[in-house]
Amino acid sequence: MSKIQDQDPAIYQAIEREKRRQAEGIELIPSENYTSEAVMEACGSILTNKYSEGYPGKRYYGGQENIDTIENIAIERAKKLFGAEHANVQPYSGSPANTAIYFALLQFGDTVMGLKLDHGGHITHGLPISFSGRAYRFVQYEVEKETGRINMEKVRELALANKPKMIVAGFTAYPRDIEWKKFKEIADEVGAITVADISHTAGLIAAGELESPVPYFDVVMTTTHKTLRGPRGAMILCKQKYAQAIDKAVFPGLQGGPHDHIIAGKAIAFEEAMQPAFKEYAKQIKKNANHLAEELKKHGFNLVSGGTDTHLILADLTSKNVPGKQAQNTLDTVGITLNKNTVPFDTRSPMDPSGIRLGTPAVTTRGMKEPEMERIADWIDRVISSINDTAIHAKIKEEVKEMCLKFPVPGIKI
Ligand SMILES: *Cc1c(COP(=O)(O)O)cnc(C)c1O
């Protein structure tokens, strides 16, 4: 980074401080990960200079021979990794990708079913103030109060009553397996298009650690930067039948020139995800999440749905008498990063909800395993149960840093 250092000290120093933060702290935000150095090289490459509106072989600008090669490789790898009929690797990120899917397959005002935001859905699954909620008539299903899980019989009743044109499944804060086949059966019963948003779990699905919706669902969207561990971005997989509509909606429907440097990074990440080491990685993500969940339970934490089948844990802190925001901010001071989160049927506001959301993709990339999960659970418990004791916090911060420096972050040398 010597060029940035010479030219722009303000940005340089902020990046250096961020490097230190990433290296010395524990990253438990379940949507975050550390991408490989190879992926970062692609994202920082000269490919950022190119304009390539259109698709391979059908571009609106000249000079595309290398860009076409890269995008075609990315498409082929995406299809192979997930067994998909068609792949569009151009979406800038998850939210624009979902918007493209809706734009491709719905008319404004159509009825869509998605999981309620405070029950684990994403903003683009029908939050009234989001584009999705403004442009379409979203009917929202919920999780059960007692179990924290989706009751498929209730989903079916809601579908029969509302006759949606599309059903969206796949979530942002739901720790359990998703019954893709049942969603598909319900959608078929009412003639709805099925959309799976596997942004959080794509890496686990690619590795065979969670069931894939690709064989059943019409359209599957994923971000590439969460458990899939690629660059920031997204892709859309679909049945051949929808390929043309999806491609047209991404470009020229919603986007202009694709980000070719990021597409190169996606191609590299897809190849990495096909390696045996990635399968081991995904297995360990789940083991770590399960172990962390069990350890938190031993410390008296109340977990939504009682645990996890995935990389993600949602804890309700009501019984600990510490609000989510204070927990997040205090844990930040010791170098443990996670996010405050609403829990289903939350009585508090989204800006200061009752829960916290944690996940293991990032710590697992660093090579942390079950013994480290035990230490993490113990630190979280000590911080939460001594929420105002800054002396204890300072001590924990040192312990966290000491452990973290034994587990390097790709691309960071301290
Ligand atoms: C992260 C996420 C998205 C959005 O991704 P961005 O890249 O942040 O726009 C969409 N859907 C789900 C379920 C997600 O978890």
The ligand as an SDF file (V2000), in Angstrom:
LIG
                    3D

 15 15  0  0  0  0  0  0  0  0999 V2000
  -26.8890   -9.8880    3.0410 C   0  0  0  0  0  0  0  0  0  0  0  0
  -28.2120  -10.2280    2.4850 C   0  0  0  0  0  0  0  0  0  0  0  0
  -28.7180   -9.5670    1.3620 C   0  0  0  0  0  0  0  0  0  0  0  0
  -28.1530   -8.2890    0.7960 C   0  0  0  0  0  0  0  0  0  0  0  0
  -26.8890   -8.2050    0.4630 O   0  0  0  0  0  0  0  0  0  0  0  0
  -26.1480   -6.7850    0.2600 P   0  0  0  0  0  0  0  0  0  0  0  0
  -24.9650   -7.2240   -0.5260 O   0  0  0  0  0  0  0  0  0  0  0  0
  -25.8410   -6.2990    1.6220 O   0  0  0  0  0  0  0  0  0  0  0  0
  -27.0520   -5.8920   -0.4950 O   0  0  0  0  0  0  0  0  0  0  0  0
  -29.9020  -10.0150    0.8170 C   0  0  0  0  0  0  0  0  0  0  0  0
  -30.5540  -11.0530    1.3650 N   0  0  0  0  0  0  0  0  0  0  0  0
  -30.1090  -11.6900    2.4590 C   0  0  0  0  0  0  0  0  0  0  0  0
  -30.8970  -12.8320    3.0170 C   0  0  0  0  0  0  0  0  0  0  0  0
  -28.9370  -11.2990    3.0560 C   0  0  0  0  0  0  0  0  0  0  0  0
  -28.5280  -11.9190    4.1690 O   0  0  0  0  0  0  0  0  0  0  0  0
  1  2  1  0
  2  3  1  0
  2 14  2  0
  3  4  1  0
  3 10  2  0
  4  5  1  0
  5  6  1  0
  6  7  2  0
  6  8  1  0
  6  9  1  0
 10 11  1  0
 11 12  2  0
 12 13  1  0
 12 14  1  0
 14 15  1  0
M  END
$$$$
